[in-house]
Amino acid sequence: MPSQELRKRLRMAHLAVDPVEFLQRSFRNALIFAGGTAFLFFLFFRERGVIAAPFGFVFGFMFTYSFFRSTPNVYINRRAKEIEREILFATRFILLKIESGEPLFNALIDAAKSYGVAGKYFQEIVDEINLGKPIEIAVEEAREYSASPSFKAIMSQIVTALKTGADVKTALSAALEEIMRQQRIQIQAYGRKMNAVVMFYLVSACVLPSLGVAMLIVLSGFVQFPLTAGILWAIVIFLALVQLSFLSVIRAIRPTIEL
């Protein structure tokens, strides 16, 4: 039976699939990949294929089943990054609308129309309210099933203000200050990480290859080691892979903040 955690993750990922069906699909796909892995093990090991095939099946099944079970996390992380990029500006927009005298519901409607990526998440709240759900419950569910920590913080402040009768403007202002403080911390941490990454990049992708190729050319003349075009092309391909790996690292550690 699917756990409550799986049900929550599927809803957070906005995957319109029943948890039982999701588990059955993951199990079925894992069996297919496990069968293919067992067949490859059987062909590769030849003489010991009968013994290796079961190990290949078990390994392939465990790996692919875990992979398919974790697919909701990919969608959750993607949604979190989408919200984090614009949540600060969207919340400022809502705060300005409320300060100008608009009700909270109208401010949510305007935010849903004005902000492309973040707007669709506010539109989900508006749709729930239009279907007859009280605004407190709609905002509470949006907070519960949101993938973004900043969005959760904003919705928590709104829910608390609505339930206690406090001023929504004051609650949103406090949430905005906290989000801006967290983003400043992320930017400072990103700067420290980049210093280390750039230093490692200069050493491993610039200094070592230059000195290594020069020493290889000199040593090839002393020990009669043939420095063929294949070796040089292998070095070029290795350096290209190093460059791509550094680009991936830089992209991965970059905070999801729009300035």
C-alpha positions, 0 to 999 in steps of 0.5 A: 500500500502506498504511504502518506508520504508518497501521496504527498510527494505526488501531489507536490509534484502535481502528477495526476496519477493514483499512488497505487498505479504509480507503484505498479507502473514503477514495478512494471518498468523496473521488471522490464529493465531488470530483464534487460540487465540480466540478458546483458549480464548473460551475454557478457559473462558467457561461460558464467552467464547462468550465475551472473544473470540473476545478479544482474536481474536483482541489481537492475531491479533495485536500481531502476525501481529506486529511480522510478520511485524518486521521479516525483522528487525531480518534479518537486525540485523543478517546481521549487526552483520555478517559484523561488525565482519570482516569489520575492517580486510576486509577494511584493506585488501582492503587498502593494495591491493590499496596501492600495486597498484591494482585498487579498483575494483580488490581489491573488488574482492580479498576481496570478495574471501578472507573473508568468511562472509564479503566477500559475501557483497563485492561480491554483489558489484562486481556482480552489477558492472559486470552486467554493473552498474557504480562502484560509483552507485554500492557502493552507493547502497551498502551503502544505503541498508547496515545494518552495520554502519561501512560498511556504513561509509566505503562505504561513504568514497569510494563514496565521494572519487570516486565522488570528485576524492580524494585519496581512500587510504586516505579516507579508512585510515580515515574510519579505524581510526574512526571504530577502535575508535568506537570499543575501545569505545564499548569495554570500555562500555562492560567492564563497563556493565560487572562489573555491571552484574557480581556484580548483578550475584554474589548477586542474583545467589550466595549469596542470594541462599546460604543464602536463602536455609540455612535460609529456612532449619533453619526456617523449624525446628522452624515452622515445615515447611516441606522442601520437595524434590519438594521445593528443586527441584523448587529452583534448577530449579529457579537457573538454569533459573537465570544462563541461563538468565545471559548467555543470557544477557552477550551474548546480550551485547557483542560487535560484534568485532573480535579481 
